[in-house]
Amino acid sequence: MGTPILAAVLPEAIEPYLVLMIAGFVVAITGHLAGSRWLVAAGVLMIFLAAVLFPIALQFLADEPPPPGPRVPPVGPG
């Protein structure tokens, strides 16, 4: 099964996500200071996108699958 289209366009490094998040904070703070709800909303949207897209990129662009969960022994008569 191939990589989804969204994962194909996402950058593999963490820096673009950090820049997007910091820019979102700057835009939202500027919006608060200017009294513009549209700027605040745009900043919050930028922060949300950075926070959502980064884990998606990690999941789809990882070279190896995540390790399995802990092994729990079966419970029953021994």
Jmol script that loads the backbone (N, CA, C; Angstrom):
load data "model"
ATOM      1  N   MET A   1       0.847  -1.180   0.000  1.00  0.00           N
ATOM      2  CA  MET A   1       0.000   0.000   0.000  1.00  0.00           C
ATOM      3  C   MET A   1       0.889   1.239   0.000  1.00  0.00           C
ATOM      4  N   GLY A   2       0.602   2.182  -0.840  1.00  0.00           N
ATOM      5  CA  GLY A   2       1.435   3.364  -0.981  1.00  0.00           C
ATOM      6  C   GLY A   2       1.213   4.376   0.123  1.00  0.00           C
ATOM      7  N   THR A   3       2.085   5.358   0.135  1.00  0.00           N
ATOM      8  CA  THR A   3       1.978   6.435   1.106  1.00  0.00           C
ATOM      9  C   THR A   3       0.847   7.373   0.703  1.00  0.00           C
ATOM     10  N   PRO A   4      -0.009   7.770   1.654  1.00  0.00           N
ATOM     11  CA  PRO A   4      -1.077   8.713   1.309  1.00  0.00           C
ATOM     12  C   PRO A   4      -0.514  10.021   0.755  1.00  0.00           C
ATOM     13  N   ILE A   5      -1.318  10.697  -0.042  1.00  0.00           N
ATOM     14  CA  ILE A   5      -0.875  11.929  -0.704  1.00  0.00           C
ATOM     15  C   ILE A   5      -0.471  12.982   0.329  1.00  0.00           C
ATOM     16  N   LEU A   6      -1.226  13.092   1.437  1.00  0.00           N
ATOM     17  CA  LEU A   6      -0.893  14.074   2.469  1.00  0.00           C
ATOM     18  C   LEU A   6       0.506  13.840   3.011  1.00  0.00           C
ATOM     19  N   ALA A   7       0.849  12.575   3.265  1.00  0.00           N
ATOM     20  CA  ALA A   7       2.171  12.267   3.803  1.00  0.00           C
ATOM     21  C   ALA A   7       3.264  12.566   2.783  1.00  0.00           C
ATOM     22  N   ALA A   8       2.953  12.471   1.509  1.00  0.00           N
ATOM     23  CA  ALA A   8       3.956  12.715   0.479  1.00  0.00           C
ATOM     24  C   ALA A   8       4.362  14.181   0.416  1.00  0.00           C
ATOM     25  N   VAL A   9       3.468  15.084   0.801  1.00  0.00           N
ATOM     26  CA  VAL A   9       3.800  16.505   0.726  1.00  0.00           C
ATOM     27  C   VAL A   9       4.295  17.073   2.054  1.00  0.00           C
ATOM     28  N   LEU A  10       4.224  16.299   3.127  1.00  0.00           N
ATOM     29  CA  LEU A  10       4.676  16.791   4.425  1.00  0.00           C
ATOM     30  C   LEU A  10       6.191  16.706   4.538  1.00  0.00           C
ATOM     31  N   PRO A  11       6.834  17.751   5.075  1.00  0.00           N
ATOM     32  CA  PRO A  11       8.281  17.696   5.264  1.00  0.00           C
ATOM     33  C   PRO A  11       8.647  16.699   6.361  1.00  0.00           C
ATOM     34  N   GLU A  12       9.827  16.117   6.239  1.00  0.00           N
ATOM     35  CA  GLU A  12      10.264  15.111   7.205  1.00  0.00           C
ATOM     36  C   GLU A  12      10.954  15.721   8.419  1.00  0.00           C
ATOM     37  N   ALA A  13      11.458  16.939   8.311  1.00  0.00           N
ATOM     38  CA  ALA A  13      12.172  17.570   9.424  1.00  0.00           C
ATOM     39  C   ALA A  13      11.183  18.260  10.363  1.00  0.00           C
ATOM     40  N   ILE A  14      11.613  18.508  11.588  1.00  0.00           N
ATOM     41  CA  ILE A  14      10.749  19.135  12.591  1.00  0.00           C
ATOM     42  C   ILE A  14      10.710  20.660  12.435  1.00  0.00           C
ATOM     43  N   GLU A  15      11.712  21.238  11.806  1.00  0.00           N
ATOM     44  CA  GLU A  15      11.822  22.694  11.740  1.00  0.00           C
ATOM     45  C   GLU A  15      10.615  23.383  11.100  1.00  0.00           C
ATOM     46  N   PRO A  16      10.071  22.901   9.970  1.00  0.00           N
ATOM     47  CA  PRO A  16       8.912  23.598   9.387  1.00  0.00           C
ATOM     48  C   PRO A  16       7.708  23.638  10.330  1.00  0.00           C
ATOM     49  N   TYR A  17       7.523  22.594  11.108  1.00  0.00           N
ATOM     50  CA  TYR A  17       6.401  22.559  12.050  1.00  0.00           C
ATOM     51  C   TYR A  17       6.623  23.541  13.201  1.00  0.00           C
ATOM     52  N   LEU A  18       7.857  23.619  13.672  1.00  0.00           N
ATOM     53  CA  LEU A  18       8.168  24.581  14.727  1.00  0.00           C
ATOM     54  C   LEU A  18       8.005  26.014  14.236  1.00  0.00           C
ATOM     55  N   VAL A  19       8.459  26.274  13.015  1.00  0.00           N
ATOM     56  CA  VAL A  19       8.316  27.622  12.449  1.00  0.00           C
ATOM     57  C   VAL A  19       6.840  27.972  12.294  1.00  0.00           C
ATOM     58  N   LEU A  20       6.028  27.025  11.810  1.00  0.00           N
ATOM     59  CA  LEU A  20       4.602  27.272  11.658  1.00  0.00           C
ATOM     60  C   LEU A  20       3.952  27.541  13.010  1.00  0.00           C
ATOM     61  N   MET A  21       4.341  26.792  14.038  1.00  0.00           N
ATOM     62  CA  MET A  21       3.752  26.988  15.365  1.00  0.00           C
ATOM     63  C   MET A  21       4.158  28.338  15.954  1.00  0.00           C
ATOM     64  N   ILE A  22       5.427  28.684  15.854  1.00  0.00           N
ATOM     65  CA  ILE A  22       5.896  29.972  16.390  1.00  0.00           C
ATOM     66  C   ILE A  22       5.244  31.123  15.628  1.00  0.00           C
ATOM     67  N   ALA A  23       5.143  30.991  14.314  1.00  0.00           N
ATOM     68  CA  ALA A  23       4.474  32.027  13.524  1.00  0.00           C
ATOM     69  C   ALA A  23       3.012  32.151  13.937  1.00  0.00           C
ATOM     70  N   GLY A  24       2.372  31.036  14.247  1.00  0.00           N
ATOM     71  CA  GLY A  24       0.993  31.070  14.716  1.00  0.00           C
ATOM     72  C   GLY A  24       0.856  31.828  16.020  1.00  0.00           C
ATOM     73  N   PHE A  25       1.799  31.603  16.937  1.00  0.00           N
ATOM     74  CA  PHE A  25       1.770  32.345  18.197  1.00  0.00           C
ATOM     75  C   PHE A  25       1.967  33.841  17.950  1.00  0.00           C
ATOM     76  N   VAL A  26       2.893  34.186  17.063  1.00  0.00           N
ATOM     77  CA  VAL A  26       3.144  35.596  16.762  1.00  0.00           C
ATOM     78  C   VAL A  26       1.902  36.241  16.143  1.00  0.00           C
ATOM     79  N   VAL A  27       1.269  35.546  15.211  1.00  0.00           N
ATOM     80  CA  VAL A  27       0.070  36.089  14.562  1.00  0.00           C
ATOM     81  C   VAL A  27      -1.058  36.238  15.579  1.00  0.00           C
ATOM     82  N   ALA A  28      -1.247  35.237  16.439  1.00  0.00           N
ATOM     83  CA  ALA A  28      -2.325  35.299  17.430  1.00  0.00           C
ATOM     84  C   ALA A  28      -2.085  36.420  18.441  1.00  0.00           C
ATOM     85  N   ILE A  29      -0.851  36.585  18.899  1.00  0.00           N
ATOM     86  CA  ILE A  29      -0.541  37.656  19.852  1.00  0.00           C
ATOM     87  C   ILE A  29      -0.741  39.022  19.192  1.00  0.00           C
ATOM     88  N   THR A  30      -0.300  39.138  17.937  1.00  0.00           N
ATOM     89  CA  THR A  30      -0.515  40.386  17.206  1.00  0.00           C
ATOM     90  C   THR A  30      -2.010  40.676  17.067  1.00  0.00           C
ATOM     91  N   GLY A  31      -2.781  39.649  16.817  1.00  0.00           N
ATOM     92  CA  GLY A  31      -4.224  39.816  16.716  1.00  0.00           C
ATOM     93  C   GLY A  31      -4.846  40.266  18.028  1.00  0.00           C
ATOM     94  N   HIS A  32      -4.354  39.703  19.136  1.00  0.00           N
ATOM     95  CA  HIS A  32      -4.854  40.141  20.440  1.00  0.00           C
ATOM     96  C   HIS A  32      -4.509  41.608  20.692  1.00  0.00           C
ATOM     97  N   LEU A  33      -3.289  41.990  20.375  1.00  0.00           N
ATOM     98  CA  LEU A  33      -2.869  43.373  20.612  1.00  0.00           C
ATOM     99  C   LEU A  33      -3.608  44.353  19.697  1.00  0.00           C
ATOM    100  N   ALA A  34      -3.913  43.914  18.480  1.00  0.00           N
ATOM    101  CA  ALA A  34      -4.598  44.791  17.537  1.00  0.00           C
ATOM    102  C   ALA A  34      -6.116  44.733  17.691  1.00  0.00           C
ATOM    103  N   GLY A  35      -6.597  43.769  18.451  1.00  0.00           N
ATOM    104  CA  GLY A  35      -8.039  43.628  18.626  1.00  0.00           C
ATOM    105  C   GLY A  35      -8.724  43.015  17.419  1.00  0.00           C
ATOM    106  N   SER A  36      -7.992  42.221  16.655  1.00  0.00           N
ATOM    107  CA  SER A  36      -8.537  41.603  15.448  1.00  0.00           C
ATOM    108  C   SER A  36      -8.799  40.127  15.701  1.00  0.00           C
ATOM    109  N   ARG A  37     -10.077  39.765  15.731  1.00  0.00           N
ATOM    110  CA  ARG A  37     -10.421  38.361  15.963  1.00  0.00           C
ATOM    111  C   ARG A  37      -9.994  37.480  14.804  1.00  0.00           C
ATOM    112  N   TRP A  38      -9.941  38.028  13.586  1.00  0.00           N
ATOM    113  CA  TRP A  38      -9.522  37.248  12.432  1.00  0.00           C
ATOM    114  C   TRP A  38      -8.052  36.849  12.537  1.00  0.00           C
ATOM    115  N   LEU A  39      -7.215  37.764  13.009  1.00  0.00           N
ATOM    116  CA  LEU A  39      -5.803  37.423  13.186  1.00  0.00           C
ATOM    117  C   LEU A  39      -5.620  36.386  14.276  1.00  0.00           C
ATOM    118  N   VAL A  40      -6.375  36.521  15.359  1.00  0.00           N
ATOM    119  CA  VAL A  40      -6.297  35.531  16.439  1.00  0.00           C
ATOM    120  C   VAL A  40      -6.707  34.163  15.906  1.00  0.00           C
ATOM    121  N   ALA A  41      -7.800  34.116  15.154  1.00  0.00           N
ATOM    122  CA  ALA A  41      -8.267  32.846  14.594  1.00  0.00           C
ATOM    123  C   ALA A  41      -7.240  32.253  13.628  1.00  0.00           C
ATOM    124  N   ALA A  42      -6.627  33.086  12.823  1.00  0.00           N
ATOM    125  CA  ALA A  42      -5.610  32.593  11.890  1.00  0.00           C
ATOM    126  C   ALA A  42      -4.409  32.032  12.649  1.00  0.00           C
ATOM    127  N   GLY A  43      -3.997  32.702  13.720  1.00  0.00           N
ATOM    128  CA  GLY A  43      -2.883  32.215  14.519  1.00  0.00           C
ATOM    129  C   GLY A  43      -3.192  30.895  15.203  1.00  0.00           C
ATOM    130  N   VAL A  44      -4.389  30.787  15.746  1.00  0.00           N
ATOM    131  CA  VAL A  44      -4.788  29.534  16.399  1.00  0.00           C
ATOM    132  C   VAL A  44      -4.858  28.406  15.367  1.00  0.00           C
ATOM    133  N   LEU A  45      -5.359  28.705  14.177  1.00  0.00           N
ATOM    134  CA  LEU A  45      -5.415  27.703  13.121  1.00  0.00           C
ATOM    135  C   LEU A  45      -4.012  27.245  12.729  1.00  0.00           C
ATOM    136  N   MET A  46      -3.067  28.164  12.657  1.00  0.00           N
ATOM    137  CA  MET A  46      -1.685  27.801  12.330  1.00  0.00           C
ATOM    138  C   MET A  46      -1.092  26.895  13.405  1.00  0.00           C
ATOM    139  N   ILE A  47      -1.339  27.214  14.664  1.00  0.00           N
ATOM    140  CA  ILE A  47      -0.844  26.383  15.766  1.00  0.00           C
ATOM    141  C   ILE A  47      -1.473  25.000  15.692  1.00  0.00           C
ATOM    142  N   PHE A  48      -2.784  24.947  15.450  1.00  0.00           N
ATOM    143  CA  PHE A  48      -3.485  23.671  15.354  1.00  0.00           C
ATOM    144  C   PHE A  48      -2.929  22.827  14.210  1.00  0.00           C
ATOM    145  N   LEU A  49      -2.713  23.432  13.052  1.00  0.00           N
ATOM    146  CA  LEU A  49      -2.179  22.682  11.920  1.00  0.00           C
ATOM    147  C   LEU A  49      -0.798  22.115  12.210  1.00  0.00           C
ATOM    148  N   ALA A  50       0.049  22.906  12.847  1.00  0.00           N
ATOM    149  CA  ALA A  50       1.385  22.417  13.184  1.00  0.00           C
ATOM    150  C   ALA A  50       1.304  21.257  14.174  1.00  0.00           C
ATOM    151  N   ALA A  51       0.388  21.370  15.136  1.00  0.00           N
ATOM    152  CA  ALA A  51       0.262  20.326  16.157  1.00  0.00           C
ATOM    153  C   ALA A  51      -0.365  19.054  15.599  1.00  0.00           C
ATOM    154  N   VAL A  52      -1.185  19.161  14.573  1.00  0.00           N
ATOM    155  CA  VAL A  52      -1.840  17.979  14.000  1.00  0.00           C
ATOM    156  C   VAL A  52      -0.992  17.354  12.895  1.00  0.00           C
ATOM    157  N   LEU A  53      -0.398  18.168  12.047  1.00  0.00           N
ATOM    158  CA  LEU A  53       0.343  17.629  10.913  1.00  0.00           C
ATOM    159  C   LEU A  53       1.654  16.958  11.323  1.00  0.00           C
ATOM    160  N   PHE A  54       2.275  17.425  12.401  1.00  0.00           N
ATOM    161  CA  PHE A  54       3.552  16.836  12.806  1.00  0.00           C
ATOM    162  C   PHE A  54       3.404  15.371  13.206  1.00  0.00           C
ATOM    163  N   PRO A  55       2.450  14.994  14.071  1.00  0.00           N
ATOM    164  CA  PRO A  55       2.306  13.563  14.379  1.00  0.00           C
ATOM    165  C   PRO A  55       1.906  12.723  13.168  1.00  0.00           C
ATOM    166  N   ILE A  56       1.110  13.301  12.261  1.00  0.00           N
ATOM    167  CA  ILE A  56       0.753  12.564  11.044  1.00  0.00           C
ATOM    168  C   ILE A  56       2.006  12.298  10.215  1.00  0.00           C
ATOM    169  N   ALA A  57       2.859  13.300  10.092  1.00  0.00           N
ATOM    170  CA  ALA A  57       4.101  13.123   9.342  1.00  0.00           C
ATOM    171  C   ALA A  57       4.985  12.080  10.009  1.00  0.00           C
ATOM    172  N   LEU A  58       5.069  12.113  11.330  1.00  0.00           N
ATOM    173  CA  LEU A  58       5.877  11.109  12.034  1.00  0.00           C
ATOM    174  C   LEU A  58       5.346   9.706  11.777  1.00  0.00           C
ATOM    175  N   GLN A  59       4.048   9.556  11.789  1.00  0.00           N
ATOM    176  CA  GLN A  59       3.439   8.237  11.606  1.00  0.00           C
ATOM    177  C   GLN A  59       3.689   7.691  10.199  1.00  0.00           C
ATOM    178  N   PHE A  60       3.487   8.510   9.181  1.00  0.00           N
ATOM    179  CA  PHE A  60       3.578   8.019   7.809  1.00  0.00           C
ATOM    180  C   PHE A  60       4.986   8.020   7.250  1.00  0.00           C
ATOM    181  N   LEU A  61       5.857   8.862   7.773  1.00  0.00           N
ATOM    182  CA  LEU A  61       7.194   8.968   7.201  1.00  0.00           C
ATOM    183  C   LEU A  61       8.255   8.221   7.997  1.00  0.00           C
ATOM    184  N   ALA A  62       7.858   7.511   9.050  1.00  0.00           N
ATOM    185  CA  ALA A  62       8.818   6.758   9.858  1.00  0.00           C
ATOM    186  C   ALA A  62       9.363   5.590   9.027  1.00  0.00           C
ATOM    187  N   ASP A  63      10.649   5.323   9.183  1.00  0.00           N
ATOM    188  CA  ASP A  63      11.279   4.235   8.446  1.00  0.00           C
ATOM    189  C   ASP A  63      10.887   2.868   8.994  1.00  0.00           C
ATOM    190  N   GLU A  64      10.608   2.799  10.261  1.00  0.00           N
ATOM    191  CA  GLU A  64      10.258   1.530  10.880  1.00  0.00           C
ATOM    192  C   GLU A  64       8.926   1.677  11.608  1.00  0.00           C
ATOM    193  N   PRO A  65       8.184   0.604  11.709  1.00  0.00           N
ATOM    194  CA  PRO A  65       6.902   0.704  12.402  1.00  0.00           C
ATOM    195  C   PRO A  65       7.094   0.919  13.892  1.00  0.00           C
ATOM    196  N   PRO A  66       6.098   1.483  14.570  1.00  0.00           N
ATOM    197  CA  PRO A  66       6.231   1.672  16.011  1.00  0.00           C
ATOM    198  C   PRO A  66       6.314   0.327  16.718  1.00  0.00           C
ATOM    199  N   PRO A  67       7.018   0.269  17.842  1.00  0.00           N
ATOM    200  CA  PRO A  67       7.149  -1.006  18.552  1.00  0.00           C
ATOM    201  C   PRO A  67       5.800  -1.455  19.094  1.00  0.00           C
ATOM    202  N   PRO A  68       5.624  -2.769  19.217  1.00  0.00           N
ATOM    203  CA  PRO A  68       4.357  -3.259  19.755  1.00  0.00           C
ATOM    204  C   PRO A  68       4.219  -2.902  21.227  1.00  0.00           C
ATOM    205  N   GLY A  69       3.004  -2.961  21.701  1.00  0.00           N
ATOM    206  CA  GLY A  69       2.743  -2.655  23.107  1.00  0.00           C
ATOM    207  C   GLY A  69       3.306  -3.725  24.026  1.00  0.00           C
ATOM    208  N   PRO A  70       3.149  -3.512  25.318  1.00  0.00           N
ATOM    209  CA  PRO A  70       3.694  -4.494  26.262  1.00  0.00           C
ATOM    210  C   PRO A  70       2.953  -5.823  26.155  1.00  0.00           C
ATOM    211  N   ARG A  71       3.690  -6.881  26.372  1.00  0.00           N
ATOM    212  CA  ARG A  71       3.068  -8.202  26.316  1.00  0.00           C
ATOM    213  C   ARG A  71       2.502  -8.535  27.690  1.00  0.00           C
ATOM    214  N   VAL A  72       1.230  -8.851  27.688  1.00  0.00           N
ATOM    215  CA  VAL A  72       0.554  -9.169  28.944  1.00  0.00           C
ATOM    216  C   VAL A  72       0.280 -10.662  28.953  1.00  0.00           C
ATOM    217  N   PRO A  73       0.737 -11.355  30.006  1.00  0.00           N
ATOM    218  CA  PRO A  73       0.498 -12.809  30.038  1.00  0.00           C
ATOM    219  C   PRO A  73      -0.993 -13.105  30.184  1.00  0.00           C
ATOM    220  N   PRO A  74      -1.439 -14.198  29.601  1.00  0.00           N
ATOM    221  CA  PRO A  74      -2.856 -14.533  29.704  1.00  0.00           C
ATOM    222  C   PRO A  74      -3.253 -14.838  31.146  1.00  0.00           C
ATOM    223  N   VAL A  75      -4.462 -14.483  31.477  1.00  0.00           N
ATOM    224  CA  VAL A  75      -4.979 -14.721  32.822  1.00  0.00           C
ATOM    225  C   VAL A  75      -5.920 -15.919  32.754  1.00  0.00           C
ATOM    226  N   GLY A  76      -5.764 -16.827  33.643  1.00  0.00           N
ATOM    227  CA  GLY A  76      -6.644 -17.994  33.663  1.00  0.00           C
ATOM    228  C   GLY A  76      -6.115 -19.031  34.631  1.00  0.00           C
ATOM    229  N   PRO A  77      -6.779 -20.129  34.692  1.00  0.00           N
ATOM    230  CA  PRO A  77      -6.303 -21.173  35.608  1.00  0.00           C
ATOM    231  C   PRO A  77      -4.936 -21.669  35.172  1.00  0.00           C
ATOM    232  N   GLY A  78      -4.094 -21.834  36.137  1.00  0.00           N
ATOM    233  CA  GLY A  78      -2.719 -22.095  35.865  1.00  0.00           C
ATOM    234  C   GLY A  78      -2.317 -23.467  35.846  1.00  0.00           C
TER     235      GLY A  78
END
end "model"
wireframe off; spacefill off
backbone 0.3
color backbone group
